[in-house]
C-alpha cells in the first residue's frame, strides 16, 4: 500500500469510527456538497508546481506579485462623488487626508448617460448618486489642488468613458502633465451595463468602437493608464452568482481583447493594463478560492487563447468590494461586521485594491462618519490583524485547494457556454446573461424569504432591535441642480460658440468614418463643448439602443 | 372569472438598478397578478401613458437613485391629468423613513423602504383589493 492509499484508508476508518455520515450535510456556494473534513487525500492529485506554483509566476494561483502585502498593503479607496465638482473636491481632500490612497470617482446618472444637467430628464438626478459633470470646467474644479501627476483616479463610467478620458487628458495638458504621465483607471466596460446596470446609450457595436478607441489610444499614448477595469461587480450586485460573475466578466473581457487585436494591437501591448473589479460576499473560503481560481484561469486564457508571452499580461489584477447587496437595512450596524468578513475574504483572495462600502449603503451615499469607518475597517485589517505577513496564507489548505479546483472548473464552464453562443455580444443580444442573473436574483430572494439563506437580524435572531432606527444620513443639497445649471450656463455664455460648433461638426464627420475618435474628442472638450452636446452628436451617427426586455 | 390585479412595474428616470423590480415582478406573478414591465429609463409621462393604455390597476415604481420625490410628484400629476388618479400607486426603493409621510401626502398609496420583506407588496395589494371588493359588495346590498 502506498502512502496515498494509506491516507484514503485512514480517512475511511476515521469517518466510520466517528459516524461522520450522520453529521448534518452542508453545501458550498456552487451547490456542491462540502465534506466534514479535508485531508491530503483531497489534494493528492494536484501537481503543486503545475497548478499552484509561486506568487508572481505562472499560473499565479498564489498571487500576482511575489511579495504581495509584504511590499505594501492593497490600495484603499472609497467610491466617492456627489453634488457638484466643488462638493466632490472637498470630500476627496477629506478622504485623502484620512489615508485613502487614491479616489474612485462616482458620477451622477445624467453624466453616466451622457446627458447635460439641463436635460429635462436630469432634473431630479443631478448630483444625487455621484457628481455632476458637464464640461471641462467641472473637471478643472474637481482637481483644484490635486495635481494629476500626484493623484490616481479610478473613473466609474462606461457609455461616455471616451469623453471623460478626453477631459482628463485635456486637464492634464492645462496642468502641464502630458498623457504619458497620467495614471488612473477608466472602467470603460460597456458590456456589463447591457447585462446589469442599464447605463448604456448606444448599441453594442458602436459602443465597442469607442471602448476600443480608448484601449488603442491609451496603449499608444498613455502607458501608465489602465484603459479598462472590467467589472463583475455590477452583474453580481444585480444577482449573478459568484461563478456567473467571474465567467461573464471573463467573457466580456475576451470580447474587448478580440476587438483590440482586430485593430492590429498585440495582446502584450495592452495585456498588462487590463484590470478587473469584482464583488465579494461573506462566504470567506469560497470567495478566496474563487480569486485564486480566477488568477489561474485568466493566466491560461491570456497565454493559450491569446498567445500572451509577457507574464505581466497574464495577471488577473482586481479591485474587490464587498457588494452593497450583502448589506441590510435592518440593524445597519451589522453591516460593519459583514463588511469586515467580506474584506477579509478579499485579502485572503489576494486583492490589489479595495473600495469598501459604508454601513449606510442600503439607504444613501455615505456620510463622512460612515466613510471613515469603512476606511478604518480596511486599515485595521491591514495593520492590526497580521494577515499581510505572508503570501496566500490559505495556499495548501486541503479544503481551499479543492475549492479552487472546483471554482476554476465552474467558471471555465460559464466561459465555454458564452463561447458556444458566439461570444459575449451575442449572448447579451439574446438576453442570455440578463436571464441568468434575473433567475439567480429571484432564487436568492426566495431562499432568503424561506430562511434557507440565513441573514442575521433579518430572517433569524430578529427582535425588537431589528426595527429601523434613527440614523443621520447624507443630506442631499436641494440647491445642487441650480448651482450646476448656473455653472453650465456661464460656461456656455463664455465659451467661443463657433469653435464649439466647428469641433462638433468635425466629430460628426470622424464618427461617420472609422478613425480613432479620442484625439478629436480631446480637441472637442477643450472648446468646453458639453458631454450632452458631444453624446448627442454621436447619437446622431450611431443611433440608440433598444434593450431586450427580460424579467 | 374574477379579474386579476394588473400591475405596471415601472423603472423611472435614469436609474438602471432593476434587480428589485424584476424580483418583485415575479413575486407579484407568483401571487396570481398580471405584471407588465416598462423596461429602463422611462419618463413619468411614458409611465402614465403605459398605465392608461394597459389599463392597469396598480402602478408599482422601483427607484434607487434618490430622485423619488420629484419623479413621484410628476407621475401623480400625470395620472391626475389623465383622469387616472384612482389607480393605486406604490413605490419601493432607497426611500428614507422620514420621507414616507410626504410621499403619502402627495398621493402615493404605499411606500416600501429598504428592509421591506419581498412579499410586502403582495400582502398590501391583496388586502387593499379585498377591502375594496367588500366595500363594493356592501354597496350593492343596500
Contacts between the chains, C-beta under 8 A, distances in Angstrom:
chain1	res1	chain2	res2	distance
A	109	B	13	7.3
A	109	B	14	3.7
A	109	B	15	6.5
A	109	B	16	7.9
A	109	B	65	5.8
A	110	B	14	6.3
A	112	B	14	7.6
A	113	B	14	5.5
A	113	B	41	7.8
A	115	B	14	7.5
A	120	B	43	8.0
A	121	B	13	6.9
A	121	B	14	6.4
A	121	B	41	8.0
A	121	B	43	6.2
A	122	B	14	7.5
A	123	B	70	6.4
A	124	B	13	6.3
A	124	B	65	8.0
A	124	B	67	3.6
A	124	B	69	7.5
A	124	B	70	3.4
A	124	B	71	5.6
A	125	B	13	5.9
A	125	B	14	5.3
A	125	B	15	8.0
A	125	B	65	5.9
A	125	B	66	7.9
A	125	B	67	4.9
A	128	B	65	5.9
A	128	B	66	4.2
A	128	B	67	6.0
A	129	B	65	5.8
A	129	B	66	6.2
A	193	B	16	7.4
A	196	B	16	8.0
A	197	B	16	4.6
A	197	B	17	6.6
A	198	B	11	8.0
A	198	B	15	7.7
A	198	B	16	2.4
A	198	B	17	7.4
A	198	B	18	6.4
A	198	B	40	4.4
A	198	B	41	7.0
A	199	B	16	5.3
A	237	B	17	8.0
A	237	B	19	7.2
A	238	B	17	7.5
A	238	B	18	7.4
A	238	B	19	4.8
A	239	B	19	5.3
A	239	B	23	7.8
A	325	B	19	7.5
A	328	B	115	6.6
A	329	B	113	7.2
A	329	B	114	3.6
A	329	B	115	3.1
A	330	B	115	5.1
A	362	B	94	7.2
A	362	B	114	4.4
A	362	B	115	7.2
A	363	B	94	6.2
A	363	B	96	6.3
A	363	B	114	5.8
A	364	B	66	7.3
A	364	B	94	6.8
A	364	B	96	7.1
A	438	B	22	4.9
A	438	B	23	7.9
A	441	B	19	5.0
A	441	B	22	6.6
A	441	B	23	5.3
A	442	B	22	7.4
A	442	B	23	5.4
A	442	B	26	5.2
A	445	B	23	4.7
A	445	B	27	7.5
A	445	B	118	5.2
A	448	B	118	7.8
A	449	B	117	7.0
A	449	B	118	5.8
A	449	B	119	6.9
A	458	B	115	7.8
A	468	B	97	5.8
A	468	B	113	7.6
A	468	B	115	6.4
A	473	B	96	6.3
A	476	B	66	6.5
A	547	B	39	5.9
A	547	B	40	6.5
A	549	B	37	6.2
A	549	B	39	5.2
A	550	B	22	7.7
A	551	B	22	5.2
A	551	B	25	5.1
A	551	B	26	6.5
A	551	B	35	7.6
A	551	B	37	5.4
